[in-house]
Structure formats: structure tokens, C-alpha cells
């Protein structure tokens, strides 16, 4: 409507863009203001913090309202079953029938064209499951070159293409290198090329509390559709609970991130200063030093 096509570009006036877009419904909040319809979103955390547990919990709740495809590159079917089984009675946790779990079949893998094949297979699987909501666990397995800028950018463009082609909502799970628990979580903690971060519509992270090893907190790092509800002054606090047939994040309230960070010792401050001076002598920029040491 009132548009001109120029190759792959569609041209409209800014006013016509507003008018056309206003006729479509606003994107729905998929999960607590962290992920919205039509977004390519990222959840990242350190190893063994519980990001897969949280992602399955999200899928479980979202699937009560719509079909969800969960692409699980982390757990085998047996590992998944054991996590969601009552050890005493053998009772299995009951997920909604609209939650479809996919895992990679090693005998069907094409190692030469793995990244191309997995994107194609996710596209086909989502169509077969009649879903527009996909969770991918995890990015490192799918994109072996996530540390390299160009390859990471190409891979993310393929995911973005699925979003734009079908208006799908994708949540991608990623990891962080071992992070210093004295520092707040920032975008620099997302492992891989900065190009990855730039492609995501929204990003949130799970941190392990230094105040109590059973506690976790969720912090928004990047927001596009919604608003910053859960910044450093208002993180969501959870406790990991082992129910009879389920492992879940139990909501405990809200807090400042600083309440869950480790207090830095004088020795650690001196060590960081020394490392920063050494990196500066090597010609590193202030930004590079901050990223390498996990500081602002």
C-alpha cells in the first residue's frame, strides 16, 4: 500500500509507514516482558547456572497458550526425562501437548554444511509443528564460528531471515565465559562476536547470586519492543527448586543487582589494576581492556 519496490527494498514515506504498521496488532508479551512476539531474543548465562532449566520453564508456560518448538542441543532424551521425573514414584512431569521438543539425529548430520542444514531443518520443523515460537538451545552448538565476526553475522542474518519471512519469534540460548561475580552483568559477558549482540532485538541474562548459591537473578541487557523493567536496580530473583517431577526457578521477588554481587577484596582490586596496566602497555584500548577484564 503506497509502496515502491527497489530490489530487496520497500520504500514508503515515514507517515505511510506509521499508518500501515498501526493497522497491525501490537506484539504480545510472550514471557514477563523479557521476550515479545516477532523478536529474535537472546538468553545468556554462565555454565551450570540453569539457563536450560529457565528456558524449558518459559517454553512450558508459553505452550499453554500457543505451539512452541524447543530445539534441544544440550540434553539427550534420557537426560531430559530424568530431569523431569519424580525419582521416588517414577511419575513424569506433564508438559502441554503443544510443546514440541526437537533434538539432533547424529546419523543425519551433514558436517560440511551443518549450519546451513540446521537452519533449513528448524524452518521445516516449525512449519510441521504449526508454530511461530521457537526456542534454540544453544547458539554455540549451532554456530561453530560464533567467535568470528563475519561468520557469526551471516548465521544471525539467516535467523533474522526466518523472523522477517514468517514473523516468527525466536529465543536463542547462549553462554558466557566464566565471569567475575564482583562485576554487574553487561553485554560484554555474551560470548562470541559483538555482531551477535547487535543482531538481537532483546537480550537478558541469568546471574548466580554471591549472597546465596541457591539464588539466581534475571537482568535485562537490551530491550527494543518493551521497556527496561529489570535493570540493575530491579532484577528478578529466583531460587532453583527441585519439585517431585520438575526443576524450576521459583520467584522470590525483586532486588538490586549489587545485593547479589561478590564484594571485591583489596587484593583483587590491586590485581585488576596491574592487569589493566599490563594490557595498556601491550597497546590495548580502554574498551578492549574493559571487555577483557569484565569491567565497565
Secondary structure, DSSP 8 states (H G I E B T S, - for coil): ---EEETTEEE--HHHHHHHHHTS----EEETTTEETT-EEEEEE-TTS-HHHHHHHHHHHHTTTS-EEEEESS--HHHHHHHTB-TTT--B----TTEEEE---GGG--GGGHHHHHHHHHHHHHHHTT-SEEEEE-HHHH-TTTTSHHHHHHHHHHHHHHHHHH--EEEEEEE--S--TTS---GGGS-S-HHHHHH-SEEEEEEE-SS-TTEEEEEEEE-SSS---SSTTSEEEEEEEEETTEEEEEEEEEE-GGGGS----HHHHHHHHHHHHHHHHTT--HHHHHHHHT--
